[in-house]
Amino acid sequence: MTLLPRRSGLARDATVAVAGKPAPTAPLLWLLVPLFLVLAPHALHLPLWISLSWLAFALLRLVAAQTGRHRVGRVLKMVLALAGVAGVLLSYGTVIGPAGGVALLAFLSGAKLLETNTPRDRLGLLFVGCFLLVAHFLDGQSLMAAGYMAFAALALVAGMIATQLPAATLKDARPTLAFAARLMAQALPLALLIFLLFPRLQGPLWGLPQQAAARSGLSDQMSPGDISQLILSDELAFRAEFSGAQPTPQQLYWRGPVLWDYDGHTWRTATPLRAPMPEATGLGNPVQYSLTLEAQQQRWLPLLGLPTHLPELLTELPNNPTHLGADLQWEAKEAITQRLRYEVEAYPDYQLENVIQTVNGPPAPALRSRALALPVEGNPRARELARGWLESGLEGGLEGGLEGAANDAAIVEQALALFRTQPFFYTLNPPRLGASAVDDFLFTTRRGFCEHYASSFVFLMRAAGIPARVVTGYQGGERNPLGNYLIVRGRDAHAWAEVWLAGRGWVRVDPTAAVAPSRVERGIAAALPAGERPGGLITLEGAWLRPLGLGWDLLNNQWNQWVLGYNQERQRQFLARFNPLLGNWLGMVWALGLGASLLVLAVAVALWPRLASIRHDPASREYQRFCRALARCRIPRGAAEAPEDYARRAVALRPDLSNGIKRITRLYLATRYGPEGDDTLHDLHAGVRAFRPARRPAAKLEPSQPT
């Protein structure tokens, strides 16, 4: 009877596995399954032909393993490799960089399957899988993606362990995965130490430009129907956390692109506004908030109110300076292609003055004419209505004075009264408009979304001689009580107007609020008719799904703030709480070295009892002497090689030592794990002392040679 070590887990199962020959596909499956898990997320971004090619290679390799045909011609492999390189070049225009390089590596990892005949080949391919796993961070860094990648990493480590066990089968999956999980858990403290203390690198991951993935969101132009389509989007735009006083819903206008130019269908800013920063006065008390903006692939940054100051260079944008325009549009030099966090102190209510005309200074004719410009033709009924308001107002005052300002304010109220008193409807599905879109909306359909109301209102103001412009952005947001922050999504996109009134400057006017006040007070879901609310807008106040969704969003927010957003500034702030000396890179390096040393010392202390027991165990000490003797004969024992496996391999390499190897192995197992123990220790000691193998076996003598 074979005596087995009294050990639980992987080593015992590996020893038992030698009793039966494993299935021929088992080592291959330990390779294919981890690689499949690693490449599955990349399939969303790779061309379809690469994914299909990889699956075809894997299937061919499995069939070859079952049929015993393990050889693939060298010429065929070369043709396949060249075809893959050519395909990547045609698809990406290059074979280097984040996109082309990952695509080529994914294809070659499949082609390499055709020649993975040894454990060394499989181990090398698993290391390639580690690189492909990390490369997935270039496409997504969410908490869900990180969780999946941790699972894929576990599979990779288990595959590496299985390559070191010649007798590993699929029945060993549970102990192998458990052993891999223990190894990863043991590495976690060191990884956490490096994450906290290693000086953070400036810029995006690995210093590589982030791939600009297509993203649907609020753009820098507006046409009828654009924003209403965003209501269907549950995509996160940004999160905002306030410290101190919270703004009211009527103050939550997140400013985005400011649109000056109208061609009869689309509002846009054809040329940048060239004007100095206007005089502005904050009203009331400022609020402080931090905003975490998703990678929106646009240049503008959301801004709430009038900022007291803004950073010229954001930490995450070292080479992308920002600029606050005269119309309070905050822009970066280049598009925002990564998640961005910034802190602002601003006045939700303010008075913005001299872009058109200062209180005591001369007017700015170029800007005034731009704020009054309309297409030469189109929308005659709207123009006539606005002229009627203007003429009725001029009868009671002089244009340009305070009376003129009062007239302008009266015209604004008349336009808002039109929306309030006439049968206008706030709807997600407005009818299609014709060439005279404003006339069709005001006098025919009277059904529209925020962009319809903002566009027609600004048109009426300009036709009445009042400078006006369209402002787009976001309004409101969903408060998460678990984390006390606002969640602003694509469905919160909004458009409103600003009019310039003498003595008051630019004044925000939201014509949508005249038709649907609940849009501003309670959000988009409360303003739309119940039959038009998309699935994402159905309120679940009393259901368990909403708290669950808010809890998941809280986890994602913490992940973004403390893991993905752990930049240089946040690292300095975090470490300075423990000791001011840790606030610079030199202190971080010293702390990292000290922490690593203490961690290694702790591991050594934890392992010392096991090492001491082995050292003081006479049977283990004698067996180690036996192993060293074989190692001098160039037969070293593997780290995870069981005594019986080692003996079998040594006998195959040195048949002349067969009797001594088998006897010592049997005595060692009986001494350490058998009931007789001490009775066989003396024989083991004598056997090891007598085991003096030559480094090379003696040459066999031919019969004709003299003895």
Phi and psi in degrees as a GROMACS rama.xvg file:
@    title "Ramachandran Plot"
@    xaxis  label "Phi"
@    yaxis  label "Psi"
@TYPE xy
-80.3609  130.355  THR-2
-91.5666  124.823  LEU-3
-103.881  147.524  LEU-4
-61.5893  142.367  PRO-5
-82.7691  70.3047  ARG-6
-128.119  145.034  ARG-7
-98.6742  156.527  SER-8
96.6859  -144.961  GLY-9
-66.5448  -44.6092  LEU-10
-63.2797  -41.1788  ALA-11
-65.7904  -42.1926  ARG-12
-66.4181  -35.7016  ASP-13
-66.4314  -34.7678  ALA-14
-68.2168  -39.7747  THR-15
-67.8394  -30.2355  VAL-16
-64.0309  -22.7717  ALA-17
-71.7272  -13.7979  VAL-18
-67.8643  -30.7253  ALA-19
-125.48  144.766  GLY-20
-73.4713  128.636  LYS-21
-70.7483  161.635  PRO-22
-63.0102  145.633  ALA-23
-65.532  -23.1216  PRO-24
-92.1289  -5.33312  THR-25
-60.6675  -50.4568  ALA-26
-60.5676  -33.3477  PRO-27
-69.6923  -37.8654  LEU-28
-67.5038  -33.3276  LEU-29
-64.1586  -17.5802  TRP-30
-94.2792  -45.331  LEU-31
-69.2623  -41.9084  LEU-32
-63.51  -48.9952  VAL-33
-60.9338  -41.0214  PRO-34
-64.5579  -38.4679  LEU-35
-62.4614  -43.1362  PHE-36
-63.205  -35.4912  LEU-37
-71.0801  -41.2626  VAL-38
-84.3016  -16.3173  LEU-39
-56.5984  -47.0247  ALA-40
-65.1916  -31.8514  PRO-41
-66.8975  -24.4464  HIS-42
-61.7466  -23.5349  ALA-43
-69.6727  -21.861  LEU-44
-113.594  -16.5782  HIS-45
-85.7335  154.95  LEU-46
-59.2542  150.094  PRO-47
-61.5461  -33.9297  LEU-48
-66.2488  -29.2713  TRP-49
-69.806  -43.896  ILE-50
-63.9067  -43.126  SER-51
-66.6386  -36.8276  LEU-52
-63.4201  -42.8404  SER-53
-63.078  -43.7399  TRP-54
-63.5324  -37.1349  LEU-55
-65.5283  -42.5035  ALA-56
-61.2734  -43.6039  PHE-57
-63.4064  -41.6582  ALA-58
-65.3988  -42.7822  LEU-59
-61.1819  -38.9031  LEU-60
-67.9047  -38.2818  ARG-61
-66.2607  -42.319  LEU-62
-63.3791  -40.5302  VAL-63
-64.0261  -37.3161  ALA-64
-67.1246  -35.6833  ALA-65
-74.1384  -37.1549  GLN-66
-89.3828  -11.0131  THR-67
86.0195  3.65639  GLY-68
-92.6266  92.3644  ARG-69
-95.3424  -6.04726  HIS-70
-100.438  134.411  ARG-71
-121.187  133.306  VAL-72
-57.7937  144.021  GLY-73
-62.3972  -38.0894  ARG-74
-64.9456  -42.0542  VAL-75
-63.9214  -41.6733  LEU-76
-64.2951  -38.2143  LYS-77
-66.3748  -40.9213  MET-78
-63.4346  -42.4266  VAL-79
-63.1616  -42.6586  LEU-80
-63.3991  -44.7094  ALA-81
-64.9859  -37.7679  LEU-82
-63.9444  -39.1376  ALA-83
-64.4976  -43.0894  GLY-84
-62.1332  -42.9705  VAL-85
-64.2872  -40.5523  ALA-86
-64.2055  -40.5044  GLY-87
-65.967  -39.4973  VAL-88
-61.8183  -41.4283  LEU-89
-68.2359  -33.8365  LEU-90
-79.8842  -38.61  SER-91
-116.818  -15.2025  TYR-92
80.7791  -1.18269  GLY-93
-161.109  160.884  THR-94
-115.123  10.2558  VAL-95
-120.501  171.456  ILE-96
90.7295  173.897  GLY-97
-61.466  -44.1535  PRO-98
-79.3218  -57.7306  ALA-99
-65.3371  -38.6347  GLY-100
-65.6206  -43.0935  GLY-101
-67.106  -39.5584  VAL-102
-62.3502  -44.3639  ALA-103
-64.8228  -42.0169  LEU-104
-65.1164  -36.9593  LEU-105
-64.1302  -42.5643  ALA-106
-65.6796  -45.4252  PHE-107
-68.0995  -29.1696  LEU-108
-64.2406  -30.6086  SER-109
-75.1412  -41.9583  GLY-110
-64.3549  -33.4093  ALA-111
-65.5003  -22.4979  LYS-112
-59.7329  -26.301  LEU-113
-70.1293  -12.473  LEU-114
-132.657  29.191  GLU-115
-92.3091  87.1237  THR-116
-105.612  -10.7718  ASN-117
-127.593  158.878  THR-118
-56.7501  -33.6519  PRO-119
-64.133  -40.5067  ARG-120
-62.641  -43.7951  ASP-121
-66.2397  -39.0099  ARG-122
-64.6557  -42.0353  LEU-123
-62.231  -38.0596  GLY-124
-70.2827  -31.9205  LEU-125
-67.7339  -33.6111  LEU-126
-66.2546  -36.339  PHE-127
-61.5776  -38.3558  VAL-128
-60.9529  -33.8302  GLY-129
-62.5151  -41.8791  CYS-130
-66.4217  -42.64  PHE-131
-63.6884  -31.5332  LEU-132
-65.7049  -46.4468  LEU-133
-66.7238  -34.2192  VAL-134
-63.1784  -20.3713  ALA-135
-64.6528  -22.2941  HIS-136
-64.6334  -18.1087  PHE-137
-72.1264  -20.7928  LEU-138
-99.266  -34.9356  ASP-139
-159.211  140.279  GLY-140
-129.531  26.269  GLN-141
-72.3682  167.635  SER-142
-64.3793  -39.0681  LEU-143
-65.0151  -42.0227  MET-144
-63.5078  -39.423  ALA-145
-65.2697  -39.2781  ALA-146
-63.6513  -41.8648  GLY-147
-65.5828  -39.0499  TYR-148
-67.4353  -33.0159  MET-149
-63.6297  -39.8639  ALA-150
-65.0973  -42.5686  PHE-151
-65.0179  -36.8172  ALA-152
-64.6582  -37.5801  ALA-153
-60.386  -42.6221  LEU-154
-64.6235  -38.6048  ALA-155
-63.196  -45.6509  LEU-156
-63.8737  -40.3742  VAL-157
-63.3774  -38.6403  ALA-158
-63.2994  -39.219  GLY-159
-64.0658  -39.1048  MET-160
-65.1352  -41.8459  ILE-161
-64.4592  -30.6276  ALA-162
-67.5409  -21.2209  THR-163
-89.8016  -0.994765  GLN-164
-116.226  99.1326  LEU-165
-58.4221  -26.3099  PRO-166
-100.557  14.2872  ALA-167
-68.4705  135.109  ALA-168
-124.553  177.27  THR-169
-68.2953  -20.1639  LEU-170
-68.4724  -18.4074  LYS-171
-87.0606  8.6335  ASP-172
-60.3318  -43.3432  ALA-173
-65.2899  -52.2335  ARG-174
-65.3889  -32.341  PRO-175
-66.8342  -45.1876  THR-176
-64.4583  -37.511  LEU-177
-64.0582  -42.1901  ALA-178
-64.5609  -40.7519  PHE-179
-63.4845  -39.5664  ALA-180
-64.2249  -38.5867  ALA-181
-64.7841  -41.1345  ARG-182
-62.3425  -43.7798  LEU-183
-66.9949  -37.5751  MET-184
-65.0332  -36.8687  ALA-185
-67.9718  -29.0377  GLN-186
-82.7507  -14.0007  ALA-187
-62.0801  -43.5277  LEU-188
-59.2454  -41.4288  PRO-189
-65.9994  -39.9833  LEU-190
-63.2863  -40.8613  ALA-191
-65.4094  -39.5508  LEU-192
-62.8945  -44.5109  LEU-193
-65.0561  -40.5977  ILE-194
-61.3058  -42.8432  PHE-195
-75.0853  -36.7899  LEU-196
-107.14  -22.0008  LEU-197
-68.7399  130.977  PHE-198
-55.687  130.986  PRO-199
-74.3147  140.793  ARG-200
-84.6926  141.441  LEU-201
-76.7735  140.491  GLN-202
96.5238  -174.981  GLY-203
-71.5163  174.977  PRO-204
-54.5425  126.903  LEU-205
62.6974  10.7285  TRP-206
72.1539  11.49  GLY-207
-94.4342  145.816  LEU-208
-65.1047  136.351  PRO-209
-72.541  144.296  GLN-210
-71.0505  127.336  GLN-211
-81.3203  85.2497  ALA-212
-71.3345  146.337  ALA-213
-61.6588  138.271  ALA-214
-144.185  129.429  ARG-215
-91.2123  125.942  SER-216
-168.417  -169.76  GLY-217
-70.3548  122.995  LEU-218
-99.0128  -175.37  SER-219
-96.0578  22.7603  ASP-220
-148.099  163.434  GLN-221
-143.022  127.627  MET-222
-127.305  160.548  SER-223
-56.8395  126.198  PRO-224
99.0711  -13.9432  GLY-225
-64.3813  -52.7794  ASP-226
-73.9187  -32.3306  ILE-227
-63.195  -28.427  SER-228
-70.9618  -28.1587  GLN-229
-69.2261  -21.4242  LEU-230
-63.1571  -24.3377  ILE-231
-76.656  -8.49892  LEU-232
-95.1459  128.695  SER-233
-97.953  13.7217  ASP-234
-68.9878  136.497  GLU-235
-71.1184  131.727  LEU-236
-96.5982  -52.4772  ALA-237
-166.111  167.498  PHE-238
-121.138  143.713  ARG-239
-131.818  131.949  ALA-240
-121.762  125.56  GLU-241
-100.042  142.99  PHE-242
-113.645  121.593  SER-243
94.6965  -137.59  GLY-244
-65.0561  142.091  ALA-245
-101.494  133.663  GLN-246
-66.5037  155.422  PRO-247
-78.4756  161.192  THR-248
-56.3433  -33.2827  PRO-249
-69.4793  -12.9753  GLN-250
-99.9346  -7.06702  GLN-251
-86.2198  67.4131  LEU-252
-107.943  103.174  TYR-253
-85.0322  107.317  TRP-254
-75.0891  135.054  ARG-255
-127.092  -133.031  GLY-256
-64.9292  138.962  PRO-257
-105.786  123.641  VAL-258
-108.865  123.793  LEU-259
-106.93  -30.9029  TRP-260
-109.207  136.726  ASP-261
-130.039  129.947  TYR-262
-108.624  14.1131  ASP-263
100.059  -14.464  GLY-264
-137.233  -41.926  HIS-265
-122.878  137.271  THR-266
-96.5901  136.454  TRP-267
-158.679  174.672  ARG-268
-113.11  97.5094  THR-269
-65.3425  -40.0998  ALA-270
-127.601  145.114  THR-271
-59.7904  148.873  PRO-272
-76.3393  119.639  LEU-273
-103.094  94.817  ARG-274
-158.365  151.758  ALA-275
-71.1591  160.013  PRO-276
-60.8422  127.042  MET-277
-72.9516  161.437  PRO-278
-70.8985  134.248  GLU-279
-141.802  147.866  ALA-280
-128.773  124.931  THR-281
-78.8004  140.574  GLY-282
-113.046  135.127  LEU-283
79.3486  -151.494  GLY-284
-104.532  141.823  ASN-285
-74.8859  160.928  PRO-286
-120.498  151.165  VAL-287
-113.406  132.424  GLN-288
-147.112  153.725  TYR-289
-115.173  136.801  SER-290
-124.426  129.926  LEU-291
-109.986  106.785  THR-292
-95.474  132.16  LEU-293
-73.4968  163.077  GLU-294
-70.2316  97.9844  ALA-295
-96.4695  -3.41428  GLN-296
59.8732  27.8271  GLN-297
-127.218  162.308  GLN-298
-85.1652  -27.7807  ARG-299
-79.0828  153.875  TRP-300
-122.418  135.014  LEU-301
-62.7575  142.596  PRO-302
-143.066  130.439  LEU-303
-103.969  112.196  LEU-304
77.7274  -164.115  GLY-305
-95.2195  113.895  LEU-306
-75.2894  143.284  PRO-307
-75.1205  -32.4526  THR-308
-163.625  155.172  HIS-309
-135.095  144.504  LEU-310
-70.665  135.875  PRO-311
-69.9498  -37.4207  GLU-312
-125.054  123.265  LEU-313
-83.6932  151.152  LEU-314
-57.7377  -42.5699  THR-315
-78.1589  -8.99031  GLU-316
-122.136  67.2651  LEU-317
-64.8396  -26.8317  PRO-318
-117.039  23.4851  ASN-319
-135.747  79.873  ASN-320
-67.2051  154.338  PRO-321
-111.355  160.854  THR-322
-145.616  134.302  HIS-323
-97.3915  115.39  LEU-324
-78.0558  173.593  GLY-325
-66.6535  -22.8507  ALA-326
-97.0178  18.8972  ASP-327
61.9909  31.8041  LEU-328
-97.429  121.279  GLN-329
-96.4617  121.049  TRP-330
-129.425  149.608  GLU-331
-98.2114  161.964  ALA-332
-67.0625  -35.5962  LYS-333
-126.821  167.598  GLU-334
-63.8584  147.982  ALA-335
-82.2136  109.494  ILE-336
-111.362  11.3935  THR-337
-148.342  162.183  GLN-338
-63.6805  139.596  ARG-339
-134.56  137.78  LEU-340
-125.003  134.249  ARG-341
-148.772  155.602  TYR-342
-116.012  138.457  GLU-343
-137.562  142.589  VAL-344
-112.281  125.628  GLU-345
-149.817  159.139  ALA-346
-94.9668  117.239  TYR-347
-61.4834  -33.6758  PRO-348
-112.596  137.84  ASP-349
-159.213  167.771  TYR-350
-121.428  118.501  GLN-351
-107.989  122.153  LEU-352
-107.392  -78.7454  GLU-353
-92.1482  31.735  ASN-354
-69.5203  -39.8702  VAL-355
-92.8461  -46.2139  ILE-356
-160.295  131.61  GLN-357
-75.8665  163.565  THR-358
-62.4159  -42.7368  VAL-359
-112.137  -2.979  ASN-360
-102.913  -179.771  GLY-361
-76.1318  160.034  PRO-362
-73.1811  165.078  PRO-363
-108.532  95.7188  ALA-364
-60.6583  -39.5966  PRO-365
-64.7625  -44.133  ALA-366
-70.7511  -35.7389  LEU-367
-65.5031  -42.3411  ARG-368
-66.3708  -33.6721  SER-369
-68.3019  -36.7541  ARG-370
-77.2139  -4.33067  ALA-371
-114.371  -4.63961  LEU-372
-67.3766  137.19  ALA-373
-137.276  158.071  LEU-374
-58.7433  151.331  PRO-375
-62.9375  -38.5611  VAL-376
-123.511  166.858  GLU-377
103.907  149.054  GLY-378
57.3149  54.7389  ASN-379
-66.1264  -34.6719  PRO-380
-68.4766  -37.5949  ARG-381
-66.8675  -39.0355  ALA-382
-63.9716  -41.9094  ARG-383
-65.4966  -40.2389  GLU-384
-61.6848  -43.935  LEU-385
-66.3296  -39.093  ALA-386
-64.3944  -35.6461  ARG-387
-63.1945  -42.7009  GLY-388
-61.3702  -42.4017  TRP-389
-64.598  -45.6795  LEU-390
-66.928  -38.2707  GLU-391
-68.0481  -31.3605  SER-392
-75.3133  -34.9194  GLY-393
-70.1982  -21.1652  LEU-394
-64.4401  -23.864  GLU-395
-106.558  7.48068  GLY-396
-165.632  176.908  GLY-397
-102.289  133.909  LEU-398
-68.3612  134.343  GLU-399
101.33  -20.4544  GLY-400
-96.8659  -163.307  GLY-401
-63.7636  -34.3525  LEU-402
-62.0953  -37.1389  GLU-403
-65.5527  -38.7628  GLY-404
-64.0404  -40.3926  ALA-405
-64.171  -37.6255  ALA-406
-63.5231  -41.9697  ASN-407
-61.063  -43.4377  ASP-408
-63.93  -35.3057  ALA-409
-67.263  -37.844  ALA-410
-64.7877  -40.8956  ILE-411
-58.6693  -43.8556  VAL-412
-66.5409  -35.0264  GLU-413
-64.1628  -40.8363  GLN-414
-64.9106  -41.7961  ALA-415
-66.7032  -36.1278  LEU-416
-65.09  -33.4334  ALA-417
-59.1059  -44.9683  LEU-418
-69.5165  -32.583  PHE-419
-74.4175  -42.0435  ARG-420
-89.9654  -29.9243  THR-421
-84.7675  160.063  GLN-422
-76.5859  69.3758  PRO-423
-91.4301  147.525  PHE-424
-129.104  140.847  PHE-425
-94.0034  112.843  TYR-426
-141.696  151.695  THR-427
-85.1718  -15.4943  LEU-428
-123.783  70.5935  ASN-429
-74.6202  153.869  PRO-430
-66.3286  159.457  PRO-431
-69.5847  140.408  ARG-432
-101.642  154.252  LEU-433
-91.8724  -156.855  GLY-434
-64.2794  -39.9582  ALA-435
-93.7963  77.9989  SER-436
-63.7654  -39.1175  ALA-437
-67.3465  -43.6722  VAL-438
-61.4857  -45.3751  ASP-439
-59.5545  -40.8371  ASP-440
-71.4455  -45.909  PHE-441
-72.4715  -32.866  LEU-442
-117.322  -9.76227  PHE-443
-120.58  -68.7887  THR-444
-77.2762  -47.9662  THR-445
53.0935  29.2367  ARG-446
-130.826  122.483  ARG-447
-166.756  -179.853  GLY-448
-109.963  -173.044  PHE-449
-60.6709  -34.5901  CYS-450
-68.0744  -29.8814  GLU-451
-67.393  -43.7285  HIS-452
-70.2  -43.0567  TYR-453
-65.4815  -42.9455  ALA-454
-64.804  -47.7811  SER-455
-67.3366  -36.2138  SER-456
-64.2384  -47.1493  PHE-457
-64.0187  -37.2298  VAL-458
-60.8583  -45.7828  PHE-459
-62.232  -41.1885  LEU-460
-63.3015  -45.4718  MET-461
-65.7339  -39.3603  ARG-462
-65.2113  -26.5245  ALA-463
-89.1808  5.68495  ALA-464
84.8594  16.0874  GLY-465
-105.425  121.39  ILE-466
-58.5713  133.366  PRO-467
-152.156  159.976  ALA-468
-152.924  161.442  ARG-469
-98.8054  136.659  VAL-470
-120.619  130.119  VAL-471
-114.423  159.007  THR-472
167.646  -136.738  GLY-473
-133.507  149.276  TYR-474
-128.084  129.344  GLN-475
80.8727  -139.903  GLY-476
141.636  162.677  GLY-477
-96.956  122.988  GLU-478
-80.7606  132.08  ARG-479
-100.86  104.101  ASN-480
-68.0794  -20.2583  PRO-481
-68.5804  -32.7591  LEU-482
-118.586  -1.17528  GLY-483
56.5002  53.0753  ASN-484
-145.088  166.8  TYR-485
-98.6627  139.265  LEU-486
-108.545  115.469  ILE-487
-109.792  122.21  VAL-488
-114.044  177.435  ARG-489
-60.1381  -31.2068  GLY-490
-69.7142  -12.3972  ARG-491
-89.4042  6.36454  ASP-492
-60.5497  144.57  ALA-493
-152.4  158.936  HIS-494
-134.002  139.406  ALA-495
-143.251  -173.531  TRP-496
-125.688  159.146  ALA-497
-132.26  132.262  GLU-498
-118.436  149.564  VAL-499
-102.261  121.925  TRP-500
-117.676  130.961  LEU-501
-57.6172  133.933  ALA-502
84.1032  -14.2056  GLY-503
-119.487  -19.9817  ARG-504
78.3605  -151.674  GLY-505
-77.5488  131.259  TRP-506
-123.158  129.719  VAL-507
-76.8748  131.581  ARG-508
-131.052  125.878  VAL-509
-111.322  95.4964  ASP-510
-64.9256  -23.993  PRO-511
-62.7319  -35.1007  THR-512
-66.1548  -23.5395  ALA-513
-71.1341  -28.4041  ALA-514
-93.068  -42.6724  VAL-515
-132.779  80.8099  ALA-516
-58.8976  -27.594  PRO-517
-66.793  -18.7961  SER-518
-60.8242  -40.0067  ARG-519
-83.6561  -37.3691  VAL-520
-80.3447  -37.73  GLU-521
-127.236  1.79226  ARG-522
100.429  173.146  GLY-523
-65.3218  -35.3878  ILE-524
-63.6322  -34.5835  ALA-525
-76.631  -22.8783  ALA-526
-85.2047  -32.3895  ALA-527
-78.7965  148.776  LEU-528
-59.4484  148.899  PRO-529
-58.5777  -34.9395  ALA-530
-72.7689  -13.9596  GLY-531
-104.023  -1.51598  GLU-532
-74.8901  124.901  ARG-533
-65.7471  167.132  PRO-534
-56.1558  -36.2098  GLY-535
-70.1396  -14.643  GLY-536
-99.9874  -0.424364  LEU-537
-70.8787  122.217  ILE-538
-75.3194  141.124  THR-539
-128.12  50.0186  LEU-540
-58.9034  -43.4686  GLU-541
-94.8454  -0.301627  GLY-542
-92.6509  165.117  ALA-543
-80.1091  -15.1415  TRP-544
-69.1554  -37.5697  LEU-545
-66.9358  -48.8788  ARG-546
-59.1463  -35.1877  PRO-547
-65.2405  -42.5182  LEU-548
-64.9113  -39.8684  GLY-549
-66.8156  -37.0339  LEU-550
-65.0443  -40.8437  GLY-551
-65.3587  -38.5025  TRP-552
-65.41  -36.1412  ASP-553
-61.9808  -42.9436  LEU-554
-62.0014  -42.7968  LEU-555
-64.5686  -37.3695  ASN-556
-65.6984  -43.1404  ASN-557
-64.9459  -37.4994  GLN-558
-61.1383  -44.155  TRP-559
-65.5082  -39.5142  ASN-560
-74.7415  -44.2267  GLN-561
-104.592  -10.5634  TRP-562
-113.505  -64.3572  VAL-563
-70.4443  -31.4515  LEU-564
-94.3346  14.5219  GLY-565
-80.5075  78.5888  TYR-566
-94.6517  -170.042  ASN-567
-59.8791  -45.9606  GLN-568
-65.886  -45.2219  GLU-569
-66.8494  -34.4746  ARG-570
-64.426  -44.0368  GLN-571
-62.8461  -43.3387  ARG-572
-63.3957  -41.6543  GLN-573
-67.0369  -46.327  PHE-574
-73.3317  -30.1681  LEU-575
-65.7818  -20.8208  ALA-576
-65.0503  -31.2104  ARG-577
-85.1606  -41.6072  PHE-578
-161.214  129.972  ASN-579
-59.0688  -26.1641  PRO-580
-66.5226  -20.6455  LEU-581
-80.9171  -0.949582  LEU-582
-78.556  -1.87256  GLY-583
-124.05  167.236  ASN-584
-67.2142  -32.4856  TRP-585
-65.449  -43.0163  LEU-586
-63.4958  -35.4334  GLY-587
-64.7552  -41.4701  MET-588
-64.0898  -44.2819  VAL-589
-62.3118  -43.3992  TRP-590
-64.5176  -37.6774  ALA-591
-65.1241  -44.5243  LEU-592
-63.8304  -42.7716  GLY-593
-65.9714  -42.5394  LEU-594
-63.9162  -41.7263  GLY-595
-63.6309  -39.7313  ALA-596
-64.6947  -43.0195  SER-597
-64.9875  -35.9474  LEU-598
-67.3508  -42.5416  LEU-599
-63.6888  -40.2334  VAL-600
-62.8719  -40.3176  LEU-601
-64.6405  -39.1201  ALA-602
-64.9784  -42.0388  VAL-603
-62.7761  -40.5675  ALA-604
-65.0965  -38.8261  VAL-605
-67.6231  -34.7338  ALA-606
-87.3813  -10.6824  LEU-607
-60.2178  -43.4947  TRP-608
-58.7002  -39.4124  PRO-609
-67.2409  -43.7418  ARG-610
-65.1281  -38.3186  LEU-611
-66.532  -38.1508  ALA-612
-65.6501  -36.6328  SER-613
-67.7727  -40.8546  ILE-614
-66.8149  -36.6866  ARG-615
-88.7432  -3.61608  HIS-616
-82.6684  113.799  ASP-617
-59.7736  -39.2271  PRO-618
-64.3222  -44.1322  ALA-619
-65.4606  -37.9624  SER-620
-63.5581  -42.513  ARG-621
-66.9283  -38.1403  GLU-622
-68.759  -35.0444  TYR-623
-64.1283  -37.5616  GLN-624
-61.9033  -40.864  ARG-625
-62.882  -43.0926  PHE-626
-64.8837  -38.8603  CYS-627
-64.8682  -36.666  ARG-628
-63.1552  -42.1616  ALA-629
-69.5368  -33.1355  LEU-630
-63.8776  -34.3151  ALA-631
-66.9071  -19.6104  ARG-632
-92.0024  15.388  CYS-633
65.5849  37.6928  ARG-634
-130.228  70.9667  ILE-635
-73.8422  152.181  PRO-636
-85.2084  135.812  ARG-637
-69.8402  155.421  GLY-638
-62.6771  -34.2659  ALA-639
-112.489  24.0894  ALA-640
-91.9869  122.482  GLU-641
-69.2811  155.276  ALA-642
-55.4999  -41.8122  PRO-643
-66.97  -40.0585  GLU-644
-63.01  -41.998  ASP-645
-64.1647  -42.6768  TYR-646
-63.7669  -42.4016  ALA-647
-62.5392  -42.4065  ARG-648
-68.6676  -38.933  ARG-649
-66.7155  -38.7883  ALA-650
-64.8637  -37.8614  VAL-651
-65.817  -32.8303  ALA-652
-84.9891  -33.1109  LEU-653
-129.982  78.8704  ARG-654
-60.6311  -25.8979  PRO-655
-67.0393  -17.7493  ASP-656
-103.822  15.0387  LEU-657
-57.6018  -49.0573  SER-658
-61.4869  -45.5613  ASN-659
-66.4602  -41.524  GLY-660
-64.105  -46.5562  ILE-661
-64.9174  -40.8801  LYS-662
-66.0811  -46.6113  ARG-663
-64.9198  -40.7415  ILE-664
-62.8319  -43.7889  THR-665
-63.0633  -42.8043  ARG-666
-65.9201  -38.417  LEU-667
-63.5654  -47.7485  TYR-668
-63.6956  -39.6195  LEU-669
-68.227  -38.1712  ALA-670
-68.8578  -45.32  THR-671
-84.6799  -34.8623  ARG-672
-116.403  -8.94419  TYR-673
-90.9178  167.597  GLY-674
-72.7591  -24.2162  PRO-675
-76.1059  -30.9899  GLU-676
48.2674  -98.1128  GLY-677
-62.8218  -26.1278  ASP-678
-66.38  -29.88  ASP-679
-100.224  -6.94063  THR-680
-62.2342  -40.5807  LEU-681
-63.6624  -41.2641  HIS-682
-65.1695  -37.6911  ASP-683
-64.1678  -44.0006  LEU-684
-61.236  -42.7578  HIS-685
-67.2819  -39.1231  ALA-686
-65.3087  -41.163  GLY-687
-67.7729  -39.1072  VAL-688
-63.9081  -34.5336  ARG-689
-82.0642  -10.3939  ALA-690
-83.8607  98.7431  PHE-691
-127.473  76.105  ARG-692
-75.767  147.432  PRO-693
-75.2488  150.923  ALA-694
-65.3416  -29.2988  ARG-695
-128.397  141.38  ARG-696
-67.3569  149.724  PRO-697
-66.4637  141.117  ALA-698
-70.1362  141.007  ALA-699
-73.4074  133.171  LYS-700
-89.733  136.829  LEU-701
-74.5459  154.744  GLU-702
-60.6473  -28.7797  PRO-703
-79.9648  -12.7033  SER-704
-79.2185  143.042  GLN-705
-69.2083  145.401  PRO-706
